[in-house]
Amino acid sequence: MPIKLFPNLRLLNPPLSATRFPSMNLKPSVNSSRAIPAFRRIFPFKLKYLGLPTRVNSQQQQQQQLGLRKLSTRPFRPAASSEFGRRGSRAGEIRGSKNLIDDEAELSDWVSDLRTDSFHSNKRFSKDDDVSDFRKGSGRENRGSYSMKRRRKSDSDDSYDSSRRGNRNSVNSFSRNNISNNTSRFSRRSNSELEAGNVGRKTRFSNDDENDVGEERRRGMSGIRDLLSEEVSDNDDDDDDSVLRNNARSLIGLDKENGGMSVAISSPGKHDSFMSESRFDQCSISALSLKGIKDAGYEKMTIVQEATLPVLLKGKDVLAKAKTGTGKTVAFLLPSIEVVIKSPPVDRDQKRPPILVLVICPTRELATQAATEASTLLKYHPSIGVQVVIGGDSWAMFVFSRIQNSQILVATPGRLRDHIENTAGFATRLMGVKVLVLDEADHLLDMGFRKDIEKIIAAVPKQRQTLLFSATVPEEVRQMHLVAPLDLHFPLLYVLLREHVADNPEYKVLVFCTTAMVTRMVADLLGELKLNVREIHSRKPQSYRTRVSDEFRKSKGLILVTSDVSARGVDYPDVTLVIQVGLPSDREQYIHRLGRTGRKGKEGQGILLLAPWEEFFLSTIKDLPILKAPVPSVDPDTKKKVERALSHVEMKNKEAAYQAWLGYYNSNKKVGRDKYKLVELANEYSRSMGLDNPPAIPKLVLGKMGLRNIPGLRSK
Ligand SMILES: Nc1ncnc2c1ncn2[C@@H]1O[C@H](COP(=O)(O)OP(=O)(O)OP(=O)(O)O)[C@@H](O)[C@H]1O
């Protein structure tokens, strides 16, 4: 049945900035005494970025004002043969010319993914939406972005046991099958072709899909359609293909009949920044909010804020994509706060005062961060409160302000659903929701969260404003990958960190590991090597996670070894380097992890460390500008030092890391396919931790992983 999800949904692709290669200062930095340190070989240049806004030409400006799409036909190609930062190089030009939505096919996929879950818009982004007002003279142009496809649940270590992973995999294979069914090739067509053509994609389930996913998930799909739908038109036919085609058309602004949505894109300029020239006081924001904004140190809007605020303040639905670290949180919080201000004050005696704004974030860290930002913005609104509902030890709702029954609730999906189902009066409070925000929307609508989100959306009124925000990869990050045998990974990690620390007195490094237990073991090892490390992962109590997260946010000279709990949205300022050790769970997770650096237009570095048999992952990110770096040599002394440090790491932590490692790679479709090979690799990993024999694993766990009787494994 056709559905309309967000009748006023707008897809805004704000003119995102990226400082490009021609603007970089590419002088190699003065180095310490070492001849050619490994790190320097990987990142031969110190890059500086100019955050200068550029002027759009009048034609572009006009296009923006009209909300016209100007789609790039030039796909972005990484400068494979060129060095990363060759001044004025072709690579730079190509990067420079990369449109905001560079690969429209990806945009189409992304939109289709959302739309498959019944997103529907029937309103055109019109002139009176006055976004353009703020663009006049704003002096910057739209930028390219890598769009997102489907994601799996990020907190991989929360569920590293094989059974849950297996389950997620089948869910994932379902979504991927759907993606592969995409019949639209948006980028390959002109606008007129698109208008006339088939923009939708096939979503009928194949037999394989049905086998994979089963009837229950199919019900889930239609369930979410119904729940998300605002209106159901009687005379629409019930053919999946045509419904989804229509939805896609309207989402990308090509459905004339329904007055669909436009995507505002213009050609990029030479130098732009993530800041716009528009000030917050140019928007119709209350004086007290403006005071709060000022105290927070914000004067001008970021590009994404400039693009979305005027529309949101008019009460429209918005779907916005912007690069990581460009101020999306404020973009959705400010208009939400304004809605609360305009609502009748909460009666103190009311038993179940309504929640007016519901913000859903995929991780606890992100939720806490959004609530903190909200309380900052609410400084001069003492009668408005923020509460947080997140998973963890406590069922308590953390109150971020003096108000007990706050009007703004920030939550993670699972715990929120628990409250809806089990806390008396909670569902009644949710009936007051006027604004629903999905932060990291594409992720939240992925299958991993689907059931929770269905429940939540069923619990809030259909008449509401809906804000969907999603992230794209920043381009200020120099990205490299290293491919080296597993037994070199720990020494290499040490070498890379040691040199980065030596070269950057204000270093702030994130080391991403595959699972919680691997994270713990790596943190132990680096601690033994006398590096200043902290660890964060889902096996740590929430209070500890919050404390460490706060410490890392404020610190310089610290390395945070982390699982994917820190992958998305967490705003750690000035992260100088992100190292990813081992296979990221997927392309999006890789991008999000990387997005923890290069924030707010600053420079950042990223290294992905893979074993040769993990190299296949690179094909999923081949459109990103990631160069292969030479493997630094590890001298025998360093090797010995690492071995010694490994011998001091607690045995039980190494055993747990081995088991977790096995579980993680077992759940990977590619690596886990050949169980014999998998076990060989796991035992190689075990040796890399300095263990002579692979640790024994409980029979039950082996059974769950489907690894009983595989030679090379020891059971207990
Ligand atoms: N108008 C502004 N001026 C200056 N700084 C701002 C402004 N708005 C937000 N910031 C700051 O920018 C940083 C990044 O913001 P935020 O975390 O919201 O980015 P994001 O786009 O949500 O990133 P991610 O996609 O990783 O979640 C924060 O430190 C925030 O305080």
The ligand as an ORCA input file, in Angstrom:
! r2SCAN-3c Opt
* xyz 0 1
  N      27.488     27.575     14.635
  C      28.575     26.998     15.145
  N      29.728     27.689     15.244
  C      30.841     27.109     15.742
  N      30.901     25.836     16.194
  C      29.776     25.109     16.121
  C      28.565     25.645     15.611
  N      27.619     24.679     15.677
  C      28.210     23.589     16.207
  N      29.501     23.843     16.486
  C      30.481     22.915     17.051
  O      30.893     22.015     16.011
  C      31.281     20.776     16.568
  C      30.656     19.656     15.769
  O      29.264     19.669     15.973
  P      28.407     18.328     15.966
  O      28.977     17.310     16.885
  O      27.002     18.705     16.143
  O      28.675     17.822     14.480
  P      27.887     16.720     13.685
  O      27.713     17.259     12.334
  O      26.687     16.271     14.437
  O      28.958     15.560     13.650
  P      28.681     13.965     13.510
  O      28.147     13.705     12.159
  O      30.020     13.372     13.708
  O      27.708     13.626     14.572
  C      30.848     20.811     18.033
  O      31.991     21.012     18.812
  C      29.936     22.005     18.133
  O      30.006     22.606     19.398
*
